[in-house]
Amino acid sequence: MKALVCSAFGPLDELQVQEVAPPVPGEGQVRIQVHACGINFPDILMVQGKYQVRPPLPFFPGGEVAGTISALGAGVAGLAVGQRVMATLFWGGLAEEAIAPVRAIVPIPAQMDLLTAAVFQGGHATSYHALKQRAALRAGEVLLVLGAAGGVGMAAMQIGRALGARVIGVVGSTAKAQALREEGFDELIDLSRDELREAVRSLTDGTGVDVVFDPVGGELFAQACRSARRNGRILIVGFASGQIGQYATNLALLKENALIGVNYQGFFTHEREAVERNFSELMALFARGAVRPRIDRVFSLDRAAEALGAVAGRAVIGKVVVQVGG
Ligand SMILES: NC(=O)c1ccc[n+]([C@@H]2O[C@H](COP(=O)([O-])OP(=O)(O)OC[C@H]3O[C@@H](n4cnc5c(N)ncnc54)[C@H](OP(=O)(O)O)[C@@H]3O)[C@@H](O)[C@H]2O)c1
């Protein structure tokens, strides 16, 4: 089979598509004939050797796939060859066949196509968990989303609105602001023109926001924390800027703010009932068109390194996906 091979941690342009032996599913695993693999920020960190998990070399990047089951390992029940499934993996998705443990498999609902399924969990499942379980976002509250044109950010914008919040998105360029306006979001802060705290102040009559959703970190995190109002909750989702944010703890005391971590993998592993409940609620939102991943570009497997490069270069609005099979 063909796969995108990472032989040494380093730059994305050293990745190569090669012929490799197809993997064999072990006990409690299934093999998926990959139709498409969604690209997420951690895929890039993993290739560069900067992620908290370092795969044994060589490995194939790609942490989110959709396709059909092509083989079942020993002891697998309740799944069938030919079934359409999506799965989140740590790596192995940018390949014609991928292995997933049974607990990572989610059947794809009839109304969802395979490209959408390949980008659905990384953004939407994470953001839904963040806003529902971690922030307990309520209708009528004000939600500030940093990195709003990114994979998790755009999902948070859609979910926040579906949950009845007033949503303000923060983006780094006028082109991204324009794209989000076309998606129906009017309240946007464009950091190429606006100063964050001043813009939040003027959009909220000086009161600030109830919830900050931060997948960016660094200096932007520090600024956004100052825009939270009394009883505000600040969600630490990721560090796309490459910098961990710093926080002045006196703010938490003064405004009774809470800093809240979000770790979807941990939630997925340890809270299965809630994961499944979230998923069916999200699917109901998807069915009525309230949430829908925006696929910016589709790449072939031969150009998968370019797909990773597009995400690394902040050139994506929504998600990119690599179409692997027919
Ligand atoms: N905690 C969890 O469970 C969880 C789950 C999924 C993802 N994440 C994390 O969430 C973060 C975002 O993931 P994503 O898939 O949404 O990524 P993405 O699609 O690349 O979006 C990241 C956004 O961050 C902004 N950004 C600001 N500074 C940046 C920089 N120096 N480099 C790159 N982007 C920068 C960009 O927007 P502008 O250009 O508009 O500034 C970009 O749209 C990642 O750190 C990822 O690891 C966490």
The ligand as an SDF file (V2000), in Angstrom:
LIG
                    3D

 48 52  0  0  0  0  0  0  0  0999 V2000
   -7.0770   20.1530   23.7780 N   0  0  0  0  0  0  0  0  0  0  0  0
   -7.5260   19.3110   22.8680 C   0  0  0  0  0  0  0  0  0  0  0  0
   -8.1510   18.2850   23.1720 O   0  0  0  0  0  0  0  0  0  0  0  0
   -7.2670   19.6520   21.4370 C   0  0  0  0  0  0  0  0  0  0  0  0
   -7.9500   18.9760   20.4020 C   0  0  0  0  0  0  0  0  0  0  0  0
   -7.7090   19.3820   19.0780 C   0  0  0  0  0  0  0  0  0  0  0  0
   -6.7610   20.3840   18.8200 C   0  0  0  0  0  0  0  0  0  0  0  0
   -6.0980   20.9620   19.8560 N   0  0  0  0  0  0  0  0  0  0  0  0
   -5.1020   22.0230   19.6470 C   0  0  0  0  0  0  0  0  0  0  0  0
   -5.7510   23.1950   19.1840 O   0  0  0  0  0  0  0  0  0  0  0  0
   -4.8110   23.9830   18.4540 C   0  0  0  0  0  0  0  0  0  0  0  0
   -5.4480   24.4410   17.1530 C   0  0  0  0  0  0  0  0  0  0  0  0
   -5.7330   23.3030   16.3570 O   0  0  0  0  0  0  0  0  0  0  0  0
   -6.4390   23.4960   14.9420 P   0  0  0  0  0  0  0  0  0  0  0  0
   -6.5720   22.1310   14.3540 O   0  0  0  0  0  0  0  0  0  0  0  0
   -7.6130   24.3720   15.0800 O   0  0  0  0  0  0  0  0  0  0  0  0
   -5.2850   24.2930   14.1520 O   0  0  0  0  0  0  0  0  0  0  0  0
   -5.4690   25.2590   12.8990 P   0  0  0  0  0  0  0  0  0  0  0  0
   -6.6030   24.7970   12.0650 O   0  0  0  0  0  0  0  0  0  0  0  0
   -4.1140   25.3710   12.3130 O   0  0  0  0  0  0  0  0  0  0  0  0
   -5.8920   26.6610   13.5550 O   0  0  0  0  0  0  0  0  0  0  0  0
   -5.0430   27.3410   14.4360 C   0  0  0  0  0  0  0  0  0  0  0  0
   -5.3330   28.8270   14.3290 C   0  0  0  0  0  0  0  0  0  0  0  0
   -4.4430   29.4620   15.2530 O   0  0  0  0  0  0  0  0  0  0  0  0
   -4.0790   30.7340   14.7400 C   0  0  0  0  0  0  0  0  0  0  0  0
   -2.6530   30.9950   14.9850 N   0  0  0  0  0  0  0  0  0  0  0  0
   -2.1730   32.0380   15.6890 C   0  0  0  0  0  0  0  0  0  0  0  0
   -0.8600   32.0090   15.7310 N   0  0  0  0  0  0  0  0  0  0  0  0
   -0.4660   30.9560   15.0160 C   0  0  0  0  0  0  0  0  0  0  0  0
    0.8080   30.4240   14.6770 C   0  0  0  0  0  0  0  0  0  0  0  0
    1.9580   31.0050   15.0980 N   0  0  0  0  0  0  0  0  0  0  0  0
    0.8610   29.3210   13.9130 N   0  0  0  0  0  0  0  0  0  0  0  0
   -0.2690   28.7260   13.5040 C   0  0  0  0  0  0  0  0  0  0  0  0
   -1.5200   29.1870   13.8040 N   0  0  0  0  0  0  0  0  0  0  0  0
   -1.6130   30.2980   14.5480 C   0  0  0  0  0  0  0  0  0  0  0  0
   -4.3680   30.7270   13.2420 C   0  0  0  0  0  0  0  0  0  0  0  0
   -5.3240   31.7430   13.0010 O   0  0  0  0  0  0  0  0  0  0  0  0
   -4.9300   33.1910   12.4800 P   0  0  0  0  0  0  0  0  0  0  0  0
   -3.9930   32.9900   11.3210 O   0  0  0  0  0  0  0  0  0  0  0  0
   -6.2520   33.7480   12.1030 O   0  0  0  0  0  0  0  0  0  0  0  0
   -4.2740   33.8630   13.6500 O   0  0  0  0  0  0  0  0  0  0  0  0
   -5.0400   29.3910   12.9530 C   0  0  0  0  0  0  0  0  0  0  0  0
   -6.2420   29.5350   12.2100 O   0  0  0  0  0  0  0  0  0  0  0  0
   -3.5710   23.1190   18.2720 C   0  0  0  0  0  0  0  0  0  0  0  0
   -2.5810   23.5280   19.1970 O   0  0  0  0  0  0  0  0  0  0  0  0
   -4.0600   21.7300   18.5870 C   0  0  0  0  0  0  0  0  0  0  0  0
   -3.0170   20.9130   19.0870 O   0  0  0  0  0  0  0  0  0  0  0  0
   -6.3380   20.6240   21.1450 C   0  0  0  0  0  0  0  0  0  0  0  0
  1  2  1  0
  2  3  2  0
  2  4  1  0
  4  5  1  0
  4 48  2  0
  5  6  2  0
  6  7  1  0
  7  8  2  0
  8  9  1  0
  8 48  1  0
  9 10  1  0
  9 46  1  0
 10 11  1  0
 11 12  1  0
 11 44  1  0
 12 13  1  0
 13 14  1  0
 14 15  2  0
 14 16  1  0
 14 17  1  0
 17 18  1  0
 18 19  2  0
 18 20  1  0
 18 21  1  0
 21 22  1  0
 22 23  1  0
 23 24  1  0
 23 42  1  0
 24 25  1  0
 25 26  1  0
 25 36  1  0
 26 27  1  0
 26 35  1  0
 27 28  2  0
 28 29  1  0
 29 30  1  0
 29 35  2  0
 30 31  1  0
 30 32  2  0
 32 33  1  0
 33 34  2  0
 34 35  1  0
 36 37  1  0
 36 42  1  0
 37 38  1  0
 38 39  2  0
 38 40  1  0
 38 41  1  0
 42 43  1  0
 44 45  1  0
 44 46  1  0
 46 47  1  0
M  CHG  2   8   1  16  -1
M  END
$$$$
